[in-house]
């Protein structure tokens, strides 16, 4: 399953996504974790030292390698230079699996050991001084969008993406690439305003959106969230001494996480697993084509000097059955 964690800055989405990743790893699941936030903190939240996190290979710096590998022998894509972040796969493209070994993972992923298992961690890379005034952050997250567009994931396989804050993900089609989106909201007006905005933008695209209340201190906070988000509220999380110790760089054993928070993480997994039965590969493929054509007309054709609509393979539908063909 492909899972996104979104929310306003400071809502705790990185902390909750890291806890969910630890929970999945402890259960023995195959996990790819991706830090797609402009503020790169997921590695540290998973226990890496600051120097280790800073040394992670940036997907945004390896776009040419990623594009060359993914286009494979697809005759509709002439070169990496004509491939943009929304270019969909077609016959001859290389598709990806969560647990396989391939040159993309070799270049961009690092294994992080967690209690009970290990996960693959990939990062878009931070916004650097060299980017100031000449680049936007979505040029980096485009690598993640390409990855998700070429990924064939199955049951008991998880890709967990810590997204940019607020509604920045709507600058591309990446918000439609997930089976479920967990929006982390504090019990405040600002916290729920991001939820309203996200729900409004996503309403026509079949996005499964569930709210995770965070920093909930009592019944009044819980009642506030229920009144503001209704049935979209999935679970609420309160104070955690375990998390406070983790943020100080001294996390106890994960099995010592408070029972209430362990139950909350299981609730997230159950909700994510339930979306597998709802998966529609046809719609998923149609959506990537929709956004590719929009991007091609808006800026892609002019930038590449090519008709990028011709990259669409009209007979291709992404799904587990096409893995061998690709």
C-alpha positions in Angstrom: 0.0 0.0 0.0 1.1 3.6 -0.7 0.5 5.8 2.3 1.0 9.5 2.7 1.3 11.6 5.9 0.4 15.2 5.4 -0.4 18.1 7.7 0.6 21.7 8.6 4.1 22.4 9.6 4.7 21.4 13.3 1.6 19.1 13.4 3.8 16.1 14.1 3.4 14.3 10.8 7.1 13.3 10.6 6.9 11.9 14.2 3.8 9.9 13.4 5.0 8.6 10.1 8.2 7.5 11.8 6.2 5.7 14.5 4.1 4.0 11.8 7.2 2.9 9.9 8.7 1.5 13.1 5.4 -0.3 13.8 5.4 -1.9 10.3 9.0 -2.9 10.6 8.4 -4.5 14.0 5.6 -6.6 12.4 8.0 -7.8 9.7 6.5 -6.0 6.8 8.4 -4.9 3.7 8.7 -1.1 3.9 10.1 1.7 1.8 10.1 5.0 3.7 10.4 8.3 1.7 11.1 11.7 3.1 9.5 14.1 0.6 9.3 17.1 2.9 11.4 20.3 2.3 12.5 19.9 5.9 14.3 16.6 5.9 13.8 15.0 9.4 12.5 11.5 8.7 16.0 9.9 8.9 16.6 11.4 12.3 13.1 10.4 13.5 14.1 6.8 12.5 17.2 7.0 14.7 19.9 8.1 12.3 22.6 10.4 13.6 22.6 13.9 12.1 25.7 13.2 10.0 24.2 9.9 8.8 21.0 11.6 7.8 22.8 14.4 6.0 24.8 11.8 4.0 21.8 10.0 2.6 21.8 10.1 -1.3 19.3 12.6 -2.6 16.8 11.4 -5.2 16.6 14.9 -6.6 20.3 14.7 -7.5 19.8 11.4 -9.3 16.9 12.3 -11.6 18.8 11.4 -14.8 19.7 7.9 -13.5 16.1 7.4 -12.3 14.6 8.4 -15.6 17.1 6.3 -17.7 16.3 3.3 -15.6 12.6 3.7 -15.6 12.1 4.4 -19.3 13.9 1.1 -20.1 13.1 0.2 -23.7 9.9 2.2 -23.9 9.9 3.4 -27.5 7.6 6.4 -26.7 10.3 8.0 -24.5 13.3 9.1 -26.6 15.6 10.1 -23.7 15.8 11.1 -20.1 15.8 14.7 -21.2 12.2 14.3 -22.6 11.0 12.6 -19.5 9.2 14.8 -16.9 7.9 14.0 -13.4 4.5 12.9 -14.7 5.7 10.7 -17.6 3.6 7.5 -17.2 5.0 4.0 -17.8 4.1 2.1 -20.9 5.2 -1.1 -22.7 9.0 -1.5 -22.3 9.1 0.7 -19.1 10.8 -0.8 -16.1 8.4 -1.3 -13.2 9.4 -1.4 -9.6 8.6 -3.7 -6.6 9.0 -2.8 -2.9 11.3 -5.7 -2.0 13.4 -6.1 -5.1 17.0 -5.1 -5.7 17.5 -2.8 -8.6 19.8 0.1 -9.7 17.4 2.8 -8.5 17.4 1.4 -4.9 21.2 0.9 -5.1 21.7 4.6 -6.0 19.0 6.2 -3.9 18.0 4.0 -0.9 19.8 3.1 2.3 18.8 0.3 4.7 17.9 1.5 8.2 17.9 -1.1 11.0 14.9 -0.8 13.3 13.8 -3.1 16.1 12.3 -6.3 14.6 13.4 -5.5 11.0 14.8 -3.0 8.5 13.4 -0.5 6.1 14.6 1.1 2.9 14.9 4.9 3.3 14.9 7.3 0.4 15.0 11.1 0.6 14.3 13.8 -1.9 17.2 15.8 -0.5 17.1 19.2 1.2 16.6 22.6 -0.5 20.1 24.0 -0.8 21.7 27.4 -1.2 22.3 26.5 -4.9 18.6 26.1 -5.4 17.7 29.5 -4.0 16.1 31.7 -6.7 16.6 29.2 -9.5 14.6 26.0 -8.6 11.4 25.0 -6.9 11.2 22.1 -4.4 8.8 20.2 -6.7 11.7 19.6 -9.1 13.0 17.3 -6.3 9.7 15.6 -5.4 9.3 14.8 -9.0 11.7 11.9 -8.4 9.2 10.5 -5.9 6.3 11.0 -8.3 8.1 9.0 -11.0 8.9 6.3 -8.5 5.3 6.0 -7.4 4.0 6.0 -11.0 6.2 3.0 -11.8 5.7 1.1 -8.6 3.7 -2.2 -8.5 3.1 -2.8 -4.8 1.0 -5.6 -3.3 -0.6 -6.6 0.0 1.7 -6.5 3.0 4.1 -4.2 1.2 4.2 -0.6 2.3 5.5 2.7 0.9 5.2 5.4 3.5 5.8 9.0 2.4 6.3 12.0 4.7 5.0 14.7 2.5 5.5 18.5 2.3 3.6 20.6 4.8 0.2 22.0 4.1 -1.3 21.5 0.7 2.0 21.9 -1.3 1.5 18.4 -2.8 -1.3 19.8 -5.0 1.4 21.4 -7.2 1.6 18.1 -8.9 -0.5 14.9 -9.3 1.4 13.2 -6.4 -1.6 13.6 -4.0 -3.5 11.0 -6.1 -0.7 8.4 -5.9 -1.7 7.0 -2.5 -4.1 4.3 -1.3 -4.7 6.3 1.8 -3.6 9.7 3.1 -3.3 10.3 6.8 -3.8 14.0 7.6 -2.2 14.9 11.0 -4.2 17.6 12.7 -3.9 19.3 16.0 -7.1 20.3 17.8 -6.8 24.0 16.7 -8.4 26.1 14.0 -5.2 26.2 12.1 -4.9 22.4 12.4 -8.3 21.7 10.9 -8.0 24.4 8.2 -5.4 22.3 6.4 -7.8 19.4 6.5 -10.6 21.5 5.0 -8.3 22.7 2.2 -6.9 19.3 1.5 -10.4 17.7 1.4 -11.7 20.4 -1.0 -8.8 20.0 -3.4 -8.9 16.2 -3.4 -12.7 15.8 -3.5 -12.9 15.0 -7.3 -10.0 12.5 -7.3 -11.1 9.6 -5.1 -8.5 10.4 -2.4 -9.1 8.3 0.7 -8.4 10.9 3.5 -8.4 10.1 7.2 -7.6 12.4 10.0 -5.2 11.5 12.8 -5.6 13.9 15.8 -2.3 14.7 17.4 -1.4 16.5 20.7 -4.9 15.7 22.0 -4.9 16.4 25.7 -8.5 15.6 26.8 -12.1 15.1 25.9 -12.5 18.7 24.9 -9.8 18.4 22.2 -11.4 15.2 21.0 -14.8 16.7 20.8 -13.4 19.7 18.9 -11.9 17.4 16.3 -15.0 15.3 15.9 -17.1 18.4 15.4 -14.7 19.8 12.8 -13.8 16.7 10.7 -16.7 14.3 11.5 -16.3 10.7 10.4 -12.9 11.4 8.8 -11.4 11.3 12.3 -9.8 7.9 12.5 -7.8 8.0 15.7 -6.3 10.5 18.2 -2.9 10.5 19.8 -1.9 12.3 23.0 1.3 13.0 24.9 4.0 10.3 24.7 7.0 10.0 27.0 8.4 7.5 24.5 8.3 10.2 21.7 9.8 12.8 24.0 12.7 10.5 24.7 13.0 9.8 21.0 13.2 13.5 20.2 16.0 13.8 22.7 17.9 11.1 20.8 17.4 8.5 23.5 14.5 6.3 22.3 13.6 3.4 24.6 12.9 0.0 23.0 9.9 0.3 20.7 8.0 -2.4 22.6 7.8 0.1 25.5 5.7 2.6 23.5 2.5 3.4 25.4 -0.3 0.9 24.9 -2.7 3.6 23.7 -0.3 4.7 21.0 0.4 1.1 19.9 -3.3 0.6 19.5 -3.4 3.8 17.4 -0.7 2.6 15.1 -2.6 -0.7 14.6 -5.7 1.3 13.7 -3.7 3.1 11.0 -2.4 -0.2 9.6 -5.9 -1.7 9.6 -7.2 1.4 7.7 -4.4 1.2 5.2 -4.8 -2.6 4.6 -8.5 -2.1 4.0 -7.8 0.1 1.0 -6.2 -2.8 -0.9 -9.6 -4.2 -1.7 -10.6 -0.8 -3.1 -7.6 -0.4 -5.4 -8.4 0.4 -9.0 -5.4 0.2 -11.3 -7.4 1.5 -14.2 -8.3 4.7 -12.4 -4.8 5.0 -11.0 -3.3 4.9 -14.6 -5.9 7.3 -15.9 -5.1 9.8 -13.2 -1.4 9.7 -14.0 -2.2 10.2 -17.7 -4.5 13.1 -16.8 -1.9 15.0 -14.9 0.8 14.2 -17.4 -1.2 15.8 -20.2 -1.9 18.8 -18.1 1.8 19.2 -17.3 2.8 18.6 -20.9 0.5 21.4 -22.2 1.3 23.8 -19.3 5.1 23.7 -19.5 6.5 20.3 -20.4 6.3 20.5 -24.2 7.9 24.0 -24.3 10.7 23.0 -21.9 11.6 19.7 -23.6 10.8 20.7 -27.2 8.8 17.5 -27.7 5.2 16.5 -27.8 4.9 14.8 -24.5 1.4 13.6 -25.1 2.9 11.1 -27.4 4.5 9.4 -24.4 1.1 8.0 -23.3 0.7 4.4 -24.2 -3.1 4.2 -24.7 -3.2 0.4 -24.1 -1.2 0.3 -21.0 -2.7 -0.2 -17.5 -0.3 -0.4 -14.5 -0.9 -3.4 -12.3 0.5 -6.6 -10.9 -0.3 -8.5 -14.0 2.0 -6.3 -16.2 5.2 -6.7 -14.2 6.5 -9.5 -16.3 5.8 -7.6 -19.6 7.8 -4.7 -18.4 
